[in-house]
Amino acid sequence: MFYRRAGIRHTRYQDERQLFPLAFDRGLILTVLAVLLAAPILFDRLWLTGYLLPWLIWTSAALGLNLLMGWAGQIHLGYGAVMGIGAYTGVHLVRFGVPLEIAMIAGGIMSAGIGTVFGAAALRMKGIYLAMATLAMQFIVDFVISHNAAISGGTLATLQVPSVRFLGVPLTSDWATYYFALFVCFVITLFMLNVKRTSFGRALAALREKDYAAQILGVSTFRYKLMAFWVSSFIGGVVGTVLAVAYLRAVSPDQFHLELSIQILAMIIVGGLGSVLGPFFGTALILFAPIVLNNMLGSVAATFGLDLPIDMRAHLPLLAYGLLVIGFLLYEPLGLAKLYANFRNYMLVWPFRHAQR
């Protein structure tokens, strides 16, 4: 069918190292990229700033956490705090007149430094104990940000983000902020696609499977666990700055609580741990499923003339959404990316079912 290929007959190393060896995959990627580039023309303002912009930003954050949890197998329940550190660092720097490009990198470095300090606990802990250590990071960072007036201005204070430029373009219009978020998401996605082909990515995979076996094979668990926390936290800090500048436009302590960490964690679990495609699917499901279910319930009630109480209208979509997430965890724990991979593998050999691979 569309995916089919007749054997593997590479004659050059460049062909073997392609990210997308199938022509159909390359065409699909280019089509999606073209739609995203033309989105400001194709869609109205609600779709652009209400759906696509948060989807790109949250997907970028989920990709960063997926490097740590999906590639290195290290549990992290405090990623919202990592993004908060980057957001406050970036916002303070741009308020002092520092260019946004430098503020983003500084936010990433600040998040990476603090995240690595807490991540050092991974050298002695694993599993639920490491989860509790990162959860403690979330609460400690929340407390420091909320009760330090020099950082947040106080528990109920809000810091406004001034007008900024990125590569000389003022981020004042919806188009500019959308393309800014799209550029950051594209760079992070490209990095994630390539990292698993490097020695760093292969070392993280070895740590994820059996860390003591990796140590026997010569992989330094000390070095690579710290590197995983550093890179993941750096991405989280950069995305935190992007979130504050391009979407929130103002930061307050309640935006980076535990709920944000749990939300991003759910995105990568439902989407697929260790997959680059998974965070895109998982973010779309977590962000938009409640909205779609609420609209569907409203349409059904209007069609059949049902007079549903407001409380039921508010909670039934959340109930269905929770059941949907539980269903994925029970029947496809590898997430939506695995469902797509199953379909793709089937179409590779269709109609010969016996040759699935």
Salt bridges, closest charged atoms under 4 A:
ASP15 OD1 - ARG12 NH2 3.00
ASP25 OD2 - ARG344 NH2 2.60
ASP142 OD2 - HIS257 ND1 3.22
ASP174 OD2 - ARG45 NE 2.52
GLU209 OE2 - ARG208 NE 3.10
ASP211 OD2 - LYS126 NZ 2.91
ASP211 OD2 - LYS225 NZ 3.60
